[in-house]
Amino acid sequence: MKAARALAVLLFLALVGAGAAAFWWLGQPLRLAAPTVELAIEPGTTPAKVAEGWVAAGVRTSPELLYQWFKWSGQARQIRAGSYEVTAGVTPRSLLEKMVRGDESVAFVRIPEGATFRQVRAELAKAEALRPTLAGLSDPDLMQAIGAPGVHPEGRFHPDTYSYSKGSSDVEVLRRAYRAMQRRLADAWQQRAADLPLKSADEALTLASIVEKETGVAADRGLVAGVFMNRLRIGMPLQTDPTVIYGLGSAFDGNLRKRDLQTDSPYNTYLRVGLPPTPIAMPSKASLLAAVNPTRTEALYFVARGDGSSEFSASLADHNRAVDRFQRRPAAAASRP
């Protein structure tokens, strides 16, 4: 009887000791193989595989011990798929809490205002921890992949900074940017002025992309759009350099020459009346709104002043004087020894 009682006491003390040791372990920092250890958990991954994954990634502990903690916490089934990273000081308790909260590690990629689709693809290609899936796809195949078959990609992605879980695919980010532009464009088109010489939201998007490339300061957006609206109304060519440059593509070397302006292409708005066939860049929300609500103006011309702003003129004679004042004379002065 005494032996059985003693054995029971020993078992109780052992359990208490084990419980105390487990409680102590849960609050102790885990040793890591590197300053930062990352793990991407796919949907459907079992808790046991999650534990094994952390150990394989560089968490220095027993995978069985980690799994038993997940299991006996009662939260094993609440672990969320996602991309996670841990640093020095993480404990078994805080590791599980992070995964249950879905506290993923994130990175960011920026689509700049005025970027072309070629530049957007380049930004995605160099983005941190973004899984590449689009590199070998043509533009039409890429648009098919994001669920927009037959849509020309230029201008269709809203310029913004996008956060994403590390390990996410580039197609996911691009799909979000596409949907964001769809919403922005639809909202802008609903706010359009009543008498615009534009037939569709797509034409507004194209005009907005030109406004984006032609505007050096925000205050000029409405006036630039107003000039182009006036030209569209009277059938005057838009005569805008950015469209010609876009049409040249990779052949453009930084210098727009007279022969470029005299070479016909769908994007040469010196030789062709109306809008080009597609947008030429990713317009900002401000440029979208300027395109659908341009400033009322008599101006038909504008020229860069050299400080980012533009000088607007209603007549060709005034425009030529402005060109002489802001471009020809400064250029002549700069060329003098």
C-alpha positions as CSV (number, residue, x, y, z in Angstrom):
1,M,0.0,0.0,0.0
2,K,2.8,2.3,1.0
3,A,4.7,1.4,-2.2
4,A,1.6,2.2,-4.4
5,R,1.2,5.5,-2.7
6,A,4.8,6.4,-3.1
7,L,4.6,5.4,-6.8
8,A,1.5,7.6,-7.2
9,V,3.3,10.5,-5.6
10,L,6.3,10.0,-7.9
11,L,4.1,9.9,-11.0
12,F,2.3,13.0,-9.8
13,L,5.6,14.8,-9.3
14,A,6.8,13.6,-12.7
15,L,3.7,15.0,-14.4
16,V,4.0,18.3,-12.5
17,G,7.7,18.4,-13.5
18,A,6.8,17.7,-17.1
19,G,4.1,20.2,-17.1
20,A,6.4,22.8,-15.6
21,A,9.1,22.0,-18.2
22,A,6.6,22.3,-21.0
23,F,5.3,25.6,-19.7
24,W,8.9,26.8,-19.4
25,W,9.7,25.6,-23.0
26,L,6.7,27.4,-24.4
27,G,8.0,30.8,-23.3
28,Q,11.7,30.2,-24.3
29,P,13.1,31.7,-27.5
30,L,13.6,29.1,-30.2
31,R,17.1,28.8,-31.7
32,L,17.2,29.8,-35.4
33,A,19.6,28.8,-38.1
34,A,19.5,32.4,-39.6
35,P,18.5,35.9,-38.4
36,T,15.2,35.4,-40.3
37,V,13.5,32.1,-41.0
38,E,10.6,32.0,-43.5
39,L,8.0,29.4,-44.3
40,A,5.2,29.4,-46.8
41,I,2.2,27.2,-45.7
42,E,0.1,25.9,-48.5
43,P,-3.7,25.4,-48.0
44,G,-4.4,21.9,-46.6
45,T,-1.0,21.5,-45.0
46,T,-1.4,19.3,-41.8
47,P,-0.1,20.6,-38.4
48,A,2.5,17.9,-38.4
49,K,3.8,19.0,-41.8
50,V,3.8,22.6,-40.6
51,A,6.0,21.6,-37.7
52,E,8.3,19.7,-40.0
53,G,8.4,22.7,-42.3
54,W,9.5,25.1,-39.6
55,V,12.3,22.8,-38.6
56,A,13.4,22.2,-42.2
57,A,13.4,26.0,-42.7
58,G,15.8,26.6,-39.8
59,V,13.9,26.5,-36.4
60,R,16.2,24.5,-34.2
61,T,13.9,22.2,-32.2
62,S,12.2,18.8,-32.4
63,P,9.4,18.7,-35.0
64,E,7.6,16.2,-32.9
65,L,7.7,18.5,-29.9
66,L,6.5,21.4,-32.0
67,Y,3.7,19.3,-33.4
68,Q,2.6,18.1,-30.0
69,W,2.4,21.8,-28.9
70,F,0.2,22.6,-31.9
71,K,-2.0,19.6,-31.2
72,W,-2.4,20.0,-27.4
73,S,-3.0,23.8,-27.7
74,G,-6.4,23.0,-29.3
75,Q,-5.5,25.5,-32.1
76,A,-3.8,23.2,-34.6
77,R,-6.8,23.3,-37.0
78,Q,-6.8,27.1,-36.8
79,I,-3.4,27.5,-38.4
80,R,-3.8,29.6,-41.5
81,A,-2.1,29.1,-44.9
82,G,0.2,31.9,-45.8
83,S,3.8,33.2,-45.8
84,Y,5.4,33.7,-42.4
85,E,8.7,34.8,-41.1
86,V,10.2,34.7,-37.6
87,T,13.2,36.4,-36.1
88,A,15.2,36.1,-32.9
89,G,13.1,35.9,-29.8
90,V,10.2,33.9,-31.2
91,T,8.9,31.3,-28.8
92,P,6.7,28.2,-29.5
93,R,3.8,30.1,-28.1
94,S,4.3,33.2,-30.2
95,L,5.0,31.1,-33.3
96,L,1.6,29.4,-33.0
97,E,-0.1,32.7,-32.3
98,K,1.4,34.2,-35.4
99,M,0.0,31.4,-37.6
100,V,-3.4,31.4,-36.0
101,R,-3.7,35.2,-36.4
102,G,-2.6,34.9,-40.0
103,D,0.1,37.4,-39.3
104,E,1.9,36.9,-42.6
105,S,5.2,38.5,-43.8
106,V,4.5,40.9,-46.5
107,A,6.4,42.7,-49.2
108,F,5.5,45.6,-51.5
109,V,5.7,46.4,-55.2
110,R,4.9,49.7,-56.8
111,I,3.3,50.4,-60.1
112,P,4.3,54.0,-60.9
113,E,1.9,56.5,-62.4
114,G,2.7,56.8,-66.1
115,A,4.5,53.5,-66.3
116,T,4.0,51.4,-69.5
117,F,3.0,47.8,-69.3
118,R,6.6,46.8,-70.3
119,Q,7.8,48.7,-67.2
120,V,5.1,47.1,-65.0
121,R,6.3,43.7,-66.0
122,A,9.9,44.7,-65.2
123,E,8.8,45.9,-61.7
124,L,7.0,42.6,-61.0
125,A,10.0,40.6,-62.2
126,K,12.3,42.3,-59.7
127,A,9.9,42.4,-56.7
128,E,11.0,40.9,-53.5
129,A,9.8,37.3,-52.9
130,L,7.1,37.5,-55.6
131,R,6.8,34.1,-57.3
132,P,7.3,34.5,-61.0
133,T,4.7,32.8,-63.3
134,L,4.3,35.3,-66.1
135,A,7.9,35.7,-67.4
136,G,7.5,33.4,-70.4
137,L,4.0,34.5,-71.4
138,S,3.1,36.9,-74.3
139,D,0.9,39.8,-73.4
140,P,-2.2,38.1,-74.8
141,D,-1.5,35.0,-72.8
142,L,-0.8,37.0,-69.7
143,M,-4.2,38.8,-70.0
144,Q,-5.8,35.4,-70.4
145,A,-4.1,34.3,-67.2
146,I,-5.6,37.2,-65.2
147,G,-9.1,36.6,-66.6
148,A,-9.1,39.4,-69.2
149,P,-8.8,37.6,-72.6
150,G,-8.7,39.8,-75.6
151,V,-8.0,43.0,-73.6
152,H,-4.9,45.0,-74.6
153,P,-2.8,45.4,-71.4
154,E,-1.6,49.0,-71.8
155,G,-3.3,51.3,-69.3
156,R,-5.3,48.6,-67.6
157,F,-3.5,48.4,-64.3
158,H,-4.0,50.9,-61.6
159,P,-0.8,52.6,-60.5
160,D,-0.4,52.1,-56.7
161,T,1.7,50.3,-54.1
162,Y,0.5,46.8,-53.6
163,S,1.3,44.6,-50.5
164,Y,1.4,40.9,-50.9
165,S,2.3,37.8,-48.8
166,K,5.8,36.7,-49.6
167,G,5.6,33.7,-51.9
168,S,2.5,35.0,-53.7
169,S,2.5,34.8,-57.4
170,D,2.9,37.8,-59.7
171,V,-0.4,37.0,-61.5
172,E,-2.3,37.6,-58.2
173,V,-0.8,41.1,-57.8
174,L,-1.5,41.9,-61.5
175,R,-5.0,40.7,-61.2
176,R,-5.6,43.0,-58.2
177,A,-4.2,45.9,-60.1
178,Y,-6.4,45.2,-63.1
179,R,-9.5,45.0,-61.0
180,A,-8.5,48.2,-59.3
181,M,-8.3,50.0,-62.6
182,Q,-11.6,48.6,-63.7
183,R,-13.2,50.1,-60.6
184,R,-11.4,53.5,-61.0
185,L,-12.4,53.8,-64.6
186,A,-16.0,52.8,-64.0
187,D,-16.3,55.4,-61.2
188,A,-14.7,58.1,-63.3
189,W,-16.9,57.4,-66.3
190,Q,-20.0,57.7,-64.1
191,Q,-18.8,61.2,-63.2
192,R,-18.1,62.4,-66.8
193,A,-19.3,65.7,-68.1
194,A,-22.3,65.6,-70.4
195,D,-20.8,66.9,-73.6
196,L,-17.6,65.0,-74.0
197,P,-16.4,63.9,-77.5
198,L,-15.6,60.5,-76.1
199,K,-17.7,57.4,-77.0
200,S,-16.7,55.1,-74.2
201,A,-14.8,54.6,-70.9
202,D,-12.0,53.0,-72.9
203,E,-11.5,56.2,-74.9
204,A,-11.5,58.1,-71.6
205,L,-8.7,55.7,-70.4
206,T,-6.7,56.3,-73.5
207,L,-7.0,60.1,-73.1
208,A,-6.2,59.9,-69.4
209,S,-3.0,58.1,-70.3
210,I,-2.0,60.9,-72.6
211,V,-2.8,63.5,-70.0
212,E,-0.6,61.5,-67.5
213,K,2.4,61.6,-69.9
214,E,1.9,65.3,-70.9
215,T,1.5,66.7,-67.4
216,G,4.4,67.9,-65.3
217,V,2.4,69.5,-62.5
218,A,-0.9,68.4,-61.0
219,A,-2.5,71.8,-61.5
220,D,-2.2,71.5,-65.3
221,R,-4.1,68.2,-65.7
222,G,-7.5,69.7,-66.3
223,L,-6.2,72.3,-68.8
224,V,-4.2,69.7,-70.7
225,A,-7.3,67.5,-71.0
226,G,-9.3,70.6,-72.0
227,V,-6.9,71.3,-74.9
228,F,-7.2,67.7,-76.2
229,M,-11.0,67.9,-75.9
230,N,-11.0,71.0,-78.0
231,R,-8.9,69.4,-80.6
232,L,-11.1,66.3,-80.7
233,R,-14.2,68.4,-81.1
234,I,-12.9,70.3,-84.2
235,G,-11.1,67.3,-85.7
236,M,-7.6,68.7,-85.1
237,P,-4.8,66.2,-84.6
238,L,-3.8,65.8,-81.0
239,Q,-0.1,66.3,-82.0
240,T,1.3,64.8,-78.8
241,D,4.9,63.5,-78.6
242,P,4.3,60.8,-76.0
243,T,2.0,58.8,-78.4
244,V,4.7,58.9,-81.1
245,I,7.3,57.8,-78.5
246,Y,5.1,55.0,-77.4
247,G,4.6,53.8,-81.0
248,L,8.4,53.7,-81.5
249,G,8.7,51.3,-78.6
250,S,12.2,50.0,-78.0
251,A,13.4,51.9,-81.0
252,F,13.1,55.1,-79.1
253,D,16.6,56.2,-78.0
254,G,15.6,59.2,-75.9
255,N,15.6,61.7,-78.9
256,L,12.4,62.3,-80.8
257,R,13.4,63.3,-84.3
258,K,11.6,65.1,-87.1
259,R,11.6,62.0,-89.2
260,D,9.8,60.2,-86.3
261,L,7.0,62.8,-86.5
262,Q,6.7,62.3,-90.2
263,T,6.6,58.5,-90.1
264,D,3.1,57.1,-90.1
265,S,1.9,54.7,-87.4
266,P,-1.3,54.1,-85.4
267,Y,0.2,56.1,-82.6
268,N,1.4,59.1,-84.6
269,T,-1.1,61.7,-83.6
270,Y,0.6,64.3,-85.8
271,L,-0.5,62.4,-88.9
272,R,-3.7,60.8,-87.7
273,V,-6.8,62.5,-86.2
274,G,-8.3,61.2,-83.0
275,L,-7.1,59.1,-80.2
276,P,-4.5,56.3,-80.7
277,P,-5.8,52.8,-80.7
278,T,-4.8,52.0,-77.1
279,P,-3.7,53.8,-73.9
280,I,0.0,54.6,-73.8
281,A,0.6,54.3,-70.0
282,M,-1.0,53.6,-66.7
283,P,-2.9,56.8,-65.7
284,S,-3.5,58.0,-62.2
285,K,-6.9,58.5,-60.7
286,A,-6.3,62.3,-61.1
287,S,-5.7,61.9,-64.8
288,L,-8.8,59.8,-65.2
289,L,-10.9,62.4,-63.5
290,A,-9.3,65.2,-65.6
291,A,-10.1,63.2,-68.8
292,V,-13.8,63.0,-68.0
293,N,-14.1,66.5,-66.4
294,P,-11.7,68.7,-68.3
295,T,-11.2,72.3,-67.5
296,R,-13.2,74.6,-69.8
297,T,-10.7,76.5,-71.9
298,E,-10.3,78.2,-75.2
299,A,-6.8,76.9,-75.5
300,L,-5.7,74.7,-78.4
301,Y,-2.0,74.6,-77.6
302,F,0.4,74.3,-74.8
303,V,4.2,74.3,-74.4
304,A,6.4,73.3,-71.5
305,R,7.8,76.2,-69.5
306,G,10.8,74.3,-68.3
307,D,9.7,74.1,-64.7
308,G,7.2,71.3,-65.1
309,S,4.3,73.6,-65.9
310,S,2.9,74.5,-69.2
311,E,1.9,77.7,-71.1
312,F,-1.5,77.5,-72.7
313,S,-2.5,79.4,-75.8
314,A,-5.8,79.9,-77.8
315,S,-4.1,80.8,-81.1
316,L,-1.2,79.5,-83.1
317,A,0.4,82.9,-83.1
318,D,0.3,83.1,-79.3
319,H,1.6,79.5,-79.2
320,N,4.6,80.3,-81.4
321,R,5.5,83.2,-79.2
322,A,5.3,81.0,-76.2
323,V,7.5,78.4,-77.9
324,D,10.0,81.1,-78.7
325,R,9.9,82.4,-75.2
326,F,10.2,79.1,-73.3
327,Q,12.1,76.8,-75.6
328,R,13.9,78.5,-78.5
329,R,15.4,81.4,-76.6
330,P,16.5,79.4,-73.6
331,A,18.0,76.8,-75.9
332,A,19.9,79.4,-77.9
333,A,21.2,81.0,-74.7
334,A,22.4,77.6,-73.4
335,S,24.3,77.0,-76.7
336,R,26.3,80.2,-76.5
337,P,30.0,79.8,-75.3
